[in-house]
Amino acid sequence: MLGLVLIGVTVFVAWPDASLPPRAEGEYLPDTVPEGGHPAPATPRAELVRSPRTLTVSVHRPDGEPYVEALVRAVNADGIEQTRGVTDRQGEARLKTRGRIRILVTQARPFVSYRSALIDPRATAHDVRLERGTAAILGRLVDVAGRPVAGRVRAETLEGDPVGHADAASGSFRVEGLKEGRYRLRIRGRPEGEPASRPLDPVEAHTGDEEFEIAFPPCAWVRPRFRNAATGAPIHTRRWIEVVGKPRVAFTGEDRWFALEPDRDVEFGAGAEGYTSASPWSMRPSSGVHEARVDLRPDPDAWGELVLRVVYENGDPVQPAVISRFASGAWTLTERHDSDDGVYSVRLVAGRHRMGVVPTVSYEASGDRKEYTTQPFDVEMERGGRVERTITIRATGWLLRPWWGDRPISSMTIYRNGTTALMTVSFGAGPVRLRPGRYDVIAVLPQGTKLYGSVTIEAGRGHRVELGTSR
């Protein structure tokens, strides 16, 4: 016999009150207030978490025609984005959303950006009718001497939604297509004599016909120059520098400039992989450009030796060659090495490295000129260790710049075997050389649309990938 005993437990089963309206997902009914006006104690409620719904957002121009390739975003009540999409030829975007959300429509020039009120979580459709903006913000970017500064201006609502942008090639800018009101401007420019573009703190502006000036404050630019204290040679390993009390700045490629408030005492610290850290030092930079030499002593126990034998497909030695190390999204430690027999020795700091080798000249065989690209490989180096590798350099083909309709694609990501991302390439410098084989590519248009394609590269030939919106 199976018995069940409940001791000191009272169980209540509450049925829904048919007089109350059904609750929307994420909403709570107010606590009841009994006679006397004292609130009843809050009662915990169990909420049913519903699966995401599909919300169809239809975006139309003022004349009722659909707007194609508008960026549509769904954000929750706190402004955190849930999902985004781009309208199709019917002007529709289908978004998977949960709970109460707002719809934002941007990148729909020349119309003003759209922001909805909170939408009922049971809704499955939302219509947007865009409006033409008739207001504009006019201004000038100047330096401390009043000279024009070339830059770029982005306008946002006070809630942070982007609504427009403009280039200030000669200092003057005009952000058009806005509703009348107040906006926040984010500004980036390059005052004369400064080595890099720098942002300004956001400023508020009103739409209107009156032009106003925005001045960049004075700035001290400092560029550290990392050198081996024993040889004076540049340091190519991962380097860092920090202003005491501020976040550390890391360097993997070129030594970069960074901005400081002028005429203030600043204390620095610095170091690099495979080197002992420098003793802290201080300086008081004035407005303008400064360089700071950072001499570091190598730690002899932190290094190992990589020995490479580099040959072409027919066995001929590669001489000379460029040997590179890949770190933080860029090829660093790029150096030319000379050898009579194709054997090269490179010192590496202990750790895991992504390396590459490429001939410095094209190789000619049987009267055919062949081009080559970097052959990447991984090396695990131990402290005081020695690694030997043979690298065979193979001829490559070319990936030509693709087009989408009448628009050229400026950059895309190339994948090998469908999942391994090899590189993100820009076509500003011409075709991209790749080893023979099959590759998958993904490109993203400025409106956010993703394009997909595949291509098979053959040695000595140029290829153009065909792109589409489906995989």
N, C-alpha and C positions, 0 to 999 in steps of 0.2 A: 504494500500500500504506500502510495506516495502522498505525503502531506505537505501543505504550504501554510506557514504560520507568519502572519504579519503582526509585529509587536510595536505598538505606539506609532503606527503609520496611518495617516488619514489621506485618502486619495480623492481629489476632486476632478471631475471631468467637466470642462466648460465648453458649451456649445456656442457657436458664433451668434451674435445678436443680429437678427435679420433686419432690424431697423437702421443699422449702420451701413454706410456705403462701403463697398469693397475697397481695401487699402491698396495703393500702388506700391510696387516694389521699392524698398528702401525708405518708406514713410512710416511714421508712428502716429497713432491716434493720441490726442492730448489726454493727460490724466483727468479723471473726473474730479469735480470739486463739490463735496457734500455741503449740506446746510451749515452755515457758520463761516464759510469762505476759506476753510483750511484745506490745502491740497491733500488729496489722498496719497498715501505712500506709493512711490513708483513701483510698478510690477514688471519684473523682467519678462521680455517677450522673445519667443523663438521666431526668427525670421527665415522664411524659405528662400534659399538662394537659387534663382532661376538661371537656366542656361542662357547664353548670349542670344539676343534677338538680332535679326537682320533689319536694319533701318535703311530704307531707300531714300537718298537725298537727291532731289531734282533741282538743278540749277538752271535758271533761265535769264536771258538778257532782258532789258526793259521792254523790248518789243515782243517778248514771249518766245523767241527762238532759243533752243538749248545752247548752253555754253559748254564747249568741249575743252577738256584738259584743265579744268579748275581744280585746285587743291582743296579737298574737303577734309576737315579734321573733327574728331569727336573728343571733347574734353569733359572731365567730371566737374562737379561744383567747385572743386579746389583748383581748377585750371590744369590738372594733370591729364596729359593726352592718353586716351585709350587706344585709338586706332586712327588711320587716315586712308584716304583713297583719292583717285583722280576720276573726274567725270568722263564717261564714254561719249560716243557719237550722239546718243540721245540726251546727253546732259545729265546722266544719272551716275551716282556712286553708291555702292552697297557696302555698308559698314556693319561689322559685328560689334554690338555695344551692350553694356549692362547698366541698369539703374538710370538715374536722372543725369542727363548729359546736355551739353551745349554743342551746337554745330558752328564751326568757323569755316568760312570760305575765303581763301586768299589766292594770290597769283591769278586773279581774274581781271587783268588790265584790259581796258582802261576804266573798269568799274571799281567802286569802293569795296573794301573788304566787308564781309558780313559776319555778324555775331548774333546768335539766337538767344532767346531766354532759355531757361531750363525746360527740357522736353519731357513730357509724360513718359515714364518707362514702358508703358504698354503700346506706345505709338510705333507703327511700322513704316511710316512715310513722313517726309518733311519736305516742303516746297520752299525754294529760295528764289526771290525775284531781285536781281542785282539792280543797283542804282548808279547813275552817273554822278561822279563827284565833280563839283563846280568850284571847290575851294583849293587853295595851294599855299605852301609855305615857301617863302623866299628868304635867302640869306647869303652870307659870304663867310668863307673860312679864311682867317688871317693868322699870321704869327705874331710874336710880341712886338715886332717892328711895324705891324700893319700891312705887311706884304701878303698877297694872295697865296693860299695854300691849296694845292690839288688834293682832293680827297673823295670820300664816298659817304653819303648820308642815308640813313635808314630811319623811317618814321614808324612809330608804334603808337597804339592806343595807350592810355594810362594803365590798362590792364595787361599790357605787354604783347598784344597781338600785332604783327607786322602789317602795315597798310600801304607802304610805298617806299621807294628809294630813288636816289638821284646821284649822278656823278658830278663832282665839282672840279672839272678839269682845269678851269682857270680861276678857281676860288669861289665863283658864284654857283649857287644851286637853286633848283626849283622842284619841289615835290608836289606833283599835281594829282588830280583825281581824288580829292579828299572831301569829306563832309566838313562843314564849319565846326570848329571846336578846338580843343587843346590836345596836343600830342607830345610824345617824348621822342627826342632825336638821339640816335646813336651815331657817332661821327668818328671816322678814321681818316687820318691824313698824314702827309709827310712834309713838315716845314723845311725850308731851304737849309741845306747843310746837315740835316739829320740823316743818319744812315738807313733808317727803316721806318715804316709806317707805325703810328701809335694811336690808340683810341683815346677819345675824350670821355670824361664822365657824362652820362646822359643829361641832356638839358631839355627843358620844356619850351614849347613854342606854340603860338596861335596861328591859325590860318588868317590870311589877310593880304593886303597889297603892300604893306610896309616891309622893307628889307632890313634884316638885323644882322649884326656881326657876331661871330663866334671865334674867340681868340684861343689859340693853343698856349698854355702857360710855358715858361722857360723849362728846359729839361737838360739833364746831364746824361750823356750816353757813354757807357763803359763797355769795352770789349776786352775780355781776358785773352791773353796769348799763352797757351800752355806749351812749355818747353821742357825737354829732358835736361836736367841740370848738369849731367855728365857730358853730353854731346852737343847740346844746343838744338837738337832736332825737334820738330813738332811732335806732340803726343797725339796719337790717333785712337787710343782706347777710350772707353766711356769716361767722360770727365764731368765734374760738377763744381759749381761755385754757389755760394750763398751769402746774402747779406744777413748778418746776425739778426735774428728775430723775424726773418721772412722765409718763405718756402725756398727750398733748394732748386737751382736751375741746372738741368742736366744737358750735356752736349755729346752728341754722337757723330755728327758730321763736322761742318765748319764751326769755328768759334763764333758765337753769335753776340750781337749787341743787346744790352738791356738798359732800360731807362731808370734814372734815379732823380729824386728831387735835388736840385743844385744847392751848393754852398751849405752842405750839412755834413758833419763827420759820420763816416760810414765804416763799419768793421766787416771784413770779409773773411771767409774760410774757403778752402779749395782742396780738391783731391782728384785722383784718377785711378782706374783699375791698373794694378801692377806697379803702383808708385806709392811712396809714403806721402801722407797728407802734409800740406804746407802749414806752417805756423800762421795763426791769424794775423792780419795786418789791417791798417786803417788808412783812409784817404778822405780828402774833402774836395770832391770834383765840382768845378764850376760849370756854368752853362756851356754846352758845346760837346765835342767829341773827344774821348780819351781812350787810351789803350793801357792795359795793366798786364805786365809780363808775370806769369806764374811759373816759377821754376820748381820742378818736382824731381826727387831722386828715385830712380827705379829700385824696386824690391827684387833682388836677384833670385830669390826663392819662389817668386810668383809666376815664373815664365817657363815655357817649354819650346821645343823646336818642331816645326812642321817642314818635312822634306817632300817636295813634289817633283815627280818626273812627268813632264807634260809633252805629249806627242800628238801628231795628226793621225788620221785614220790609216794612212799608209805606213806609219811607224816613224816618219821623219820627226826630229825634235822641234818643238816650238821655241823659237828664239828671235827676239825677246818676248816677254809676256807681261800682262798686267794682272796682278793678284789683288783681290778685294775681299773685304769682310762685310757681311750684311748685318746691320743692327738697327733696331727701332725704325724700320720702314725705309732705310736708305743704305746704299753701298758706301761704306767708309773704309779707311785704311787702303785706299786705292793707290798703288804704287807700281811703277815700272821696274822690272827686274831683267838683267842681262845674264845670259848663260850660253856657253858654247855647245853644251850637250843636252839642253832642255831640262836640267835638274836645278831646282830652286830651293833655297832655305829661307824660311820665314819664322820669326819669333812671335809666339802668341802667349797672351796671359792665360793662366789656367782657367778652364771652363769650356762650355759648349759654344761652337762657332759655326756660322753659316758662311762658307767661303765660295769664291768664284774665280775662274781663270779665263782669260781671253787673249788671243794673239794681238799684238799691237799693229800688225799689218795683215792685209788680205793674203791668203795663200793661193798661189797659182799652180795648178796641176793639169797637164795635158792641154795646155792652152786655155783652160777655163778658169775664170777668176771666181773664187768662192769667198763668201763672207761667213763670219763666225760670231757667235755671241757667248756671253758668260756661261760657263758650265758650273752650276751650283752643286755643292756637296757639303756634308756636315763633318765636323771634326770635334772629338772630345779630347781636350788637352788636360793632362795632369801637371801638377807642380813639378818642374824639373824633368818632365817626360819628353818623349820623342815619338812622332807619328810620321810614317812614310806612306805616300799614296802615289798611284799612277793615274793620270788624268788624260783621257783621249778626247781631243777636240774634233767635233763633227761639224760639217757644213750646215747652214741654216737656210730657211726660207723667210719670206717677209709677210707680215700682216699689215695690209694697207688700211688707211683710214676709212671706216665704214660710214654710211649715210643712213638717215631715217627720213624717207621722203626727200624733201629738198634741203634738209638740215644735216650738216656734218656732225658726227659724234666727236666730242673733244677728248673724252677719256672713258675707259672701261676696265673692268677687272677680268683677268684671264685665269681660267681654272684648268688643271690637268686631272684627268680621271674623274671629272665631274664634281669633286669635293675639295681638292687641294688647290688653294689659291696661290698662284705663282707670283703675280704682281698686279698692281694697278698702274696702267700706262696712260700717258698723255701723248696725243698725236701732234703736239705743237712742233716737235723736233723731227717729224717725218715718220716713215714706216718703222714697225717694231720687228726686230729679228727674233725668230723662234726656231728651236730644233724641230726636225720633222716629227709629225705625230698629230693626234687629234686633240683639239682644245675646245672648251666651252667658255663663252664670254657673257658677261652681264654689263649693260650700260644703263645709266639712269639719266633721264632727261631733266632739265631744270624744273619742270612741273612736277617731278616726282615719279613719272612713269618709268617702270623697269622694262628693258628690252633684253631679249635672250637670243642666243645664236650659237652655232657650232661651226668649226672649220677644221679641215685637215691640211696641215702645212707640209709641202714637199720642198726638198733642198733645192736652192737656186731659183725658186719661183716666188712671185708675189701673189697673195690671195686676199680677197675681200669677203668678210663674213656677212651673211644675210641675217638681218635682225627682225624679230617679231615680238609681239606682246605676250605670247604663250611659250612655255618651255618646249 
